[in-house]
Amino acid sequence: MIKVIPVSERWVKDLLIWPLTPDGNYSVRSAYCMLMDEVSCQEPSTSSPEESQQVWKGIWKIWTPNRIFQFIWRATRDSLPTKLSLKARHLPVRDICELCGDFQETTLHSLWLCEHAQAVWKLDINFVPYYKKGFRSFFNLLEEVLCRGSTYHVALFSTMAWCLWQRRNRLRMSQSVWPLHEIGLGVVIRDGTGHVIATSSQKIRLPHFVETTEVLAALQAIVFAKELSVFKVVVEGDCLKAVQALKAREHCNTLYGTIIEDAHNQGASLQACHFQHVRRESNKLAHALARRAVLSADFDVWVEELPSDLEDVFLSVLSILAY
Ligand SMILES: [Zn+2]
């Protein structure tokens, strides 16, 4: 986990950061919650009929697109076509997970216990405590998530589970998938009229927080603009939390705090450098470049042109900006 913490290129002092609060500062409340979680994780998971009812009611309230809701419903009913369930229906298949090759592929194994799934879940510190509890089924796991998690946390859990299932299906069909430990950064430099001056895409190790990726992209954008001799810069991003952290001038005591300071340092040598939050639709080209990065070279740059496969994305963004 330490390897994925981004390191500043400047000399900076070591800092103690508390990862269980949004601002990185220790609070008794967060420590109390962590200790209560530890105690509760050691208790066996049991469900009374009333608690089971709560799970089914809770599923209806999950805030996700319909296809993810349908997926969670099926996973909870144990009706996904896992290898074990196919074998139980007398189909001629081995019931072993194809990803790890070690265990029977149940719903819980595929979405939670498999080493491929754990590699994803354990990158998010909020999901790590759940691994201290032994769950008998995906139903029990979801029950725990619904019981402890916020609306956002439950939606994130559901979406990540769905992504893992999609990845598993693509691998079974021998289709390309994103590497588990990598993510892309996409940067688009435009002039004042919205036309593209240059773009870049870079592959990095998957960090702990979404905000880290956004802040790294902002830093890369500033450095790239300087290299292109663009000295008045407005850095746009669609992650509100990251943009707010970049706009705030006080020290940010988080895992990405040093990268924010790096961005401020680089920005200070420009004539002007501001940060601005934009809608995700306006940032589609940067996201397309980021997706492209994962499946291509470690670092790519295009000056006064675009990758030909992204020209349609550029035109659709131009129409949004014009609107
Ligand atoms: Zn497996």
Residues whose N, C-alpha, C, O or C-beta is under 5 A from the ligand:
A	BS01	ZN	C97 L99 C100 G101 C114 E115
